[in-house]
Protein backbone atom coordinates (compact mmCIF):
# COMPACT_ATOMS: atom_id res chain seq x y z
CA UNK A 1 0.00 0.00 0.00
CA UNK A 2 1.47 3.32 -1.05
CA UNK A 3 1.59 6.43 1.11
CA UNK A 4 -0.94 8.07 -1.21
CA UNK A 5 -3.45 5.29 -0.56
CA UNK A 6 -2.84 5.49 3.21
CA UNK A 7 -3.43 9.26 3.18
CA UNK A 8 -6.61 8.84 1.12
CA UNK A 9 -7.91 6.25 3.59
CA UNK A 10 -7.09 8.48 6.56
CA UNK A 11 -9.01 11.32 4.88
CA UNK A 12 -11.94 9.00 4.22
CA UNK A 13 -11.86 7.82 7.85
CA UNK A 14 -11.97 11.43 9.05
CA UNK A 15 -14.96 12.05 6.78
CA UNK A 16 -16.66 8.98 8.19
CA UNK A 17 -15.86 10.10 11.74
CA UNK A 18 -17.41 13.50 10.99
CA UNK A 19 -20.61 11.95 9.70
CA UNK A 20 -20.78 9.54 12.65
CA UNK A 21 -20.21 12.37 15.16
CA UNK A 22 -23.03 14.39 13.62
CA UNK A 23 -25.43 11.45 13.39
CA UNK A 24 -24.74 10.11 16.88
CA UNK A 25 -24.80 13.60 18.39
CA UNK A 26 -28.17 14.38 16.82
CA UNK A 27 -29.55 11.00 17.89
CA UNK A 28 -28.41 11.47 21.50
CA UNK A 29 -29.64 15.07 21.60
CA UNK A 30 -33.00 13.94 20.22
CA UNK A 31 -33.29 11.16 22.80
CA UNK A 32 -32.48 13.58 25.62
CA UNK A 33 -34.96 16.09 24.18
CA UNK A 34 -37.75 13.50 24.09
CA UNK A 35 -36.94 12.34 27.63
CA UNK A 36 -36.93 15.88 29.01
CA UNK A 37 -40.11 16.74 27.11
CA UNK A 38 -41.81 13.61 28.41
CA UNK A 39 -40.91 14.64 31.99
CA UNK A 40 -41.78 18.35 31.76
CA UNK A 41 -44.25 18.59 28.85
CA UNK A 42 -42.68 22.01 28.22
CA UNK A 43 -41.31 22.32 24.68
CA UNK A 44 -40.06 25.84 25.29
CA UNK A 45 -37.86 24.75 28.23
CA UNK A 46 -36.25 21.80 26.48
CA UNK A 47 -35.98 23.13 22.92
CA UNK A 48 -33.04 25.51 23.43
CA UNK A 49 -30.76 22.89 25.09
CA UNK A 50 -31.72 20.47 22.32
CA UNK A 51 -30.83 22.97 19.63
CA UNK A 52 -27.52 23.73 21.32
CA UNK A 53 -26.64 20.03 21.55
CA UNK A 54 -27.44 19.52 17.87
CA UNK A 55 -25.37 22.59 16.97
CA UNK A 56 -22.40 21.33 18.97
CA UNK A 57 -22.60 17.96 17.24
CA UNK A 58 -22.61 19.65 13.85
CA UNK A 59 -19.66 21.87 14.81
CA UNK A 60 -17.57 18.91 15.94
CA UNK A 61 -18.52 16.89 12.87
CA UNK A 62 -17.57 19.79 10.60
CA UNK A 63 -14.11 19.89 12.16
CA UNK A 64 -13.55 16.25 11.24
CA UNK A 65 -14.92 16.79 7.73
CA UNK A 66 -12.63 19.78 7.12
CA UNK A 67 -9.67 17.76 8.40
CA UNK A 68 -10.48 14.95 5.98
CA UNK A 69 -10.80 17.39 3.07
CA UNK A 70 -7.48 19.02 3.89
CA UNK A 71 -5.63 15.73 4.15
CA UNK A 72 -7.03 14.31 0.92
CA UNK A 73 -6.73 17.48 -1.14
CA UNK A 74 -3.38 18.90 -0.08
CA UNK A 75 -1.45 15.77 0.83
CA UNK A 76 -2.59 13.55 -2.04
CA UNK A 77 -2.94 15.66 -5.18
CA UNK A 78 -2.20 19.35 -4.70
CA UNK A 79 -3.25 21.15 -7.87
CA UNK A 80 -4.61 24.66 -8.29
CA UNK A 81 -8.06 23.28 -9.01
CA UNK A 82 -8.13 20.91 -6.02
CA UNK A 83 -6.77 23.59 -3.67
CA UNK A 84 -9.38 26.04 -5.01
CA UNK A 85 -12.18 23.55 -4.36
CA UNK A 86 -10.74 22.90 -0.90
CA UNK A 87 -10.63 26.64 -0.19
CA UNK A 88 -14.28 26.99 -1.17
CA UNK A 89 -15.29 24.01 1.00
CA UNK A 90 -13.31 25.29 3.98
CA UNK A 91 -14.76 28.77 3.51
CA UNK A 92 -18.34 27.48 3.53
CA UNK A 93 -17.72 25.20 6.50
CA UNK A 94 -15.94 27.96 8.40
CA UNK A 95 -18.91 30.26 7.80
CA UNK A 96 -21.22 27.53 9.08
CA UNK A 97 -19.02 27.02 12.13
CA UNK A 98 -18.98 30.74 12.94
CA UNK A 99 -22.73 30.98 12.42
CA UNK A 100 -23.37 28.03 14.71
CA UNK A 101 -20.96 29.41 17.32
CA UNK A 102 -22.79 32.75 17.36
CA UNK A 103 -26.12 30.95 17.54
CA UNK A 104 -25.03 28.72 20.43
CA UNK A 105 -22.94 31.11 22.49
CA UNK A 106 -24.44 34.47 21.56
CA UNK A 107 -20.99 35.90 20.79
CA UNK A 108 -18.24 35.69 18.19
CA UNK A 109 -15.57 33.04 18.90
CA UNK A 110 -12.91 35.71 19.51
CA UNK A 111 -15.02 37.63 22.03
CA UNK A 112 -14.62 36.95 25.73
CA UNK A 113 -17.37 35.12 27.54
CA UNK A 114 -19.82 37.33 29.30
CA UNK A 115 -19.76 37.06 33.06
CA UNK A 116 -22.91 37.71 35.00
CA UNK A 117 -21.84 38.83 38.47
CA UNK A 118 -24.71 41.32 38.76
CA UNK A 119 -27.27 38.57 38.16
CA UNK A 120 -25.51 36.21 40.56
CA UNK A 121 -25.44 38.87 43.27
CA UNK A 122 -29.10 39.75 42.79
CA UNK A 123 -30.03 36.07 42.96
CA UNK A 124 -28.32 35.78 46.36
CA UNK A 125 -30.30 38.73 47.81
N, C-alpha and C positions, 0 to 999 in steps of 0.2 A: 504494500500500500504506500503510495507516494505521499509526500507532505501536503501536496495540493488536495488530495482526497481526504486526508485527516482534517485539514482546515475546513473544507466544505462540510464534513460531517459535524465538526464542532459548531459551525454556524447553524446548521440545521437543528442540532440539539438545543442550541440557545433559542431558536425560533419555537421549537416544540415546548421548551420550558416556559417561554412567554405565554403561549396559548394556554398551557396547563395552569399557570398561575392565575391568569384571568378567569378561566372557566371554574376552577376550584374556588377562587375568591368570591366570585359571584354566587356560586352554589352555597357556600357557607354563609355569606351575608344574607342570602335569601332565606335560608333555613332559620337563622337567628331572627330575621325580620318576622317571619311567620310565627315563631315561638313567642316573641315579645308581643306581637299583635294579638295572638290568642290569649295571652295573659292579661293584657291591658284593654284590648278592644279600642285603642286610641291610635289611629293611623298617623295623626299629626305628630305624636310623641315618638313614634318608632321610625318614621320615614326618613328624617334627617340622618340619624346614625346609619341607617341602611344605605342611603345614598353615599355617605362618606366612605363606608366600607367598600362599596362597589368601586368608587373612584380610586381608592388606594390600591385595589386589586388591579385596576386598569393601569395605573401609574407604574406599578412594579412590573407588570407584564410588558409594558412598552419599553422599559429599560432593557429587559432581556431581548426583545425583538430588535431594538436598535443595535445592541451588541452583536447579535447574529448577523445583521445586515453589514455592519462595519467589518467584521471578520471575513465574511464571504466576499465582499466587494473589494476591499483594499488589499487583503492578504492573498487572495487567489488570482484575480485578474484585474489589476489596476489599469483602466483605460479612462480617457476623458469622458466617454459616454457613461461608463459604469460609476465613476466617481460623481458625475453630474446627477445621475439617478439617485445615488446614495445621498447626496446633499439634499435633494428634494424630499426624500423620504425622512431624513433626519430633521429637516426643517418642519415638516408637517407634524411629526411625532413630538418634536420639541414644543411646538405651538400647543398641541393637545396636552402635553404635560404641564405647561405653564397655566393653561386654562383650567385644568383640573385642580392644580395647586391653589389657584386663586379661589376657585369654587369651594374647595374643602377647608382651606385655612382662612380665607377672607383677607389675604395679603399676598403680595408678590414674594417669591422665594427669597429674594435678597433683603427683604424688610425684616426687622426684628419682630419677634413675637410681642404681642400686646400683653402687658401685665395688667391685672385688674385689682390693685390694692384697695382702691376706693370702694369697690363692690364687696371685697372681702371684709373690710372694716365695717361697712354698713350692715353686713349680714351678722356680724358678731354683736352689734348693739341691740 
